[in-house]
Amino acid sequence: MKRMWIAIGLVAAVIATCCYCLFTLSKLKDEFLLELDRLYSLNAAGDNEKTAEAAKELTDLWLQKLHIFCRIVRHTQLDHVTLAIARFESLARYGENGELAAEIDRCKILLDDIWDAERPLIRNIL
């Protein structure tokens, strides 16, 4: 009987940890999607200096939160996002508005792919 309670406790701990990780990932994804939308709006407005400053802030935020993502998500997926975000400031500063918009869209797609890959769906398990 004691083993059964230990097993139930372990299963509950795994479920709680998974739920916490999904909640954290969802919160971070939503935060970055809002920031990417803000950067996209600044880029569309055409103010390169403000866009470059916002891109620098976004890069700093990404590097600050990256250690949280690394605990949950595969590093290869995060590397693609990091490389795209690293280009934001330079693209904004030198007026490459079209390419910056494309990189922002790419980051959104990558973040959505990360979220979709981590959700507990049958297609992700099999």
C-alpha positions in Angstrom: 0.0 0.0 0.0 2.9 2.3 0.8 4.3 1.9 -2.8 1.0 2.8 -4.3 1.0 6.1 -2.4 4.6 6.8 -3.4 3.7 6.1 -7.1 0.6 8.4 -6.9 2.8 11.1 -5.3 5.4 10.8 -8.1 2.7 11.0 -10.8 1.2 14.0 -9.1 4.6 15.7 -8.9 5.2 15.0 -12.6 1.8 16.4 -13.6 2.3 19.5 -11.4 5.8 20.1 -12.9 4.5 19.8 -16.4 1.6 22.1 -15.7 3.9 24.7 -14.2 6.3 24.5 -17.2 3.4 24.9 -19.7 2.1 27.9 -17.7 5.5 29.5 -17.6 6.1 28.9 -21.3 2.7 30.3 -22.2 3.3 33.4 -20.1 6.7 34.0 -21.7 5.5 33.4 -25.2 2.6 35.9 -24.8 5.0 38.4 -23.3 7.4 38.1 -26.3 4.6 38.2 -28.8 3.4 41.5 -27.4 6.9 42.9 -27.5 7.3 41.7 -31.1 4.0 43.3 -32.1 5.1 46.6 -30.5 8.4 46.4 -32.4 6.5 45.7 -35.6 4.3 48.8 -35.0 7.4 51.0 -34.4 9.0 49.6 -37.6 5.8 50.3 -39.6 5.8 53.9 -38.2 9.3 54.4 -39.8 11.1 55.8 -36.8 14.4 53.9 -37.0 15.9 55.3 -33.8 13.0 54.3 -31.6 12.7 51.0 -33.3 16.4 50.3 -32.7 16.0 51.2 -29.0 13.0 49.0 -28.7 14.9 46.2 -30.5 17.8 46.6 -28.0 15.4 46.3 -25.1 13.8 43.2 -26.6 17.2 41.6 -27.1 18.1 42.3 -23.5 14.8 40.9 -22.3 15.3 37.8 -24.5 18.8 37.2 -23.1 17.5 37.7 -19.5 14.6 35.2 -20.0 16.6 32.7 -22.1 17.7 30.7 -19.0 14.1 30.0 -18.2 13.3 28.9 -21.8 16.4 26.6 -21.7 15.0 24.6 -18.9 11.8 23.8 -20.9 12.6 23.9 -24.6 15.2 22.3 -26.8 18.2 24.5 -27.4 18.2 24.2 -31.2 14.8 25.9 -31.4 15.9 28.6 -29.1 19.1 29.2 -31.1 17.0 30.1 -34.2 15.1 32.7 -32.2 18.3 34.1 -30.6 19.9 34.5 -34.0 16.8 36.3 -35.4 16.5 38.6 -32.4 20.2 39.5 -32.5 19.6 41.0 -36.0 16.8 43.3 -34.9 18.8 46.3 -33.7 21.1 46.4 -36.7 18.3 46.1 -39.1 16.3 48.8 -37.4 19.3 51.2 -37.0 20.2 51.0 -40.7 16.7 51.3 -42.1 16.2 47.7 -43.4 12.5 47.9 -42.6 11.3 45.1 -44.9 13.9 42.7 -43.6 13.2 43.6 -40.0 9.5 43.0 -40.5 10.3 39.6 -42.0 12.5 38.7 -39.0 9.8 39.8 -36.6 7.3 37.5 -38.4 9.9 34.7 -38.4 10.3 35.1 -34.6 6.6 34.9 -34.1 6.3 31.8 -36.1 9.3 30.2 -34.3 7.7 31.0 -30.9 4.4 29.6 -32.0 6.2 26.4 -33.2 8.0 26.1 -29.8 4.6 26.5 -28.0 3.0 24.0 -30.3 5.8 21.4 -29.9 5.6 21.6 -26.1 1.9 21.2 -25.8 0.7 17.7 -24.6 -1.0 16.7 -27.8 -1.2 13.2 -29.3 0.7 14.3 -32.4 3.6 15.5 -30.1 3.6 12.3 -28.1 3.6 9.8 -30.9 
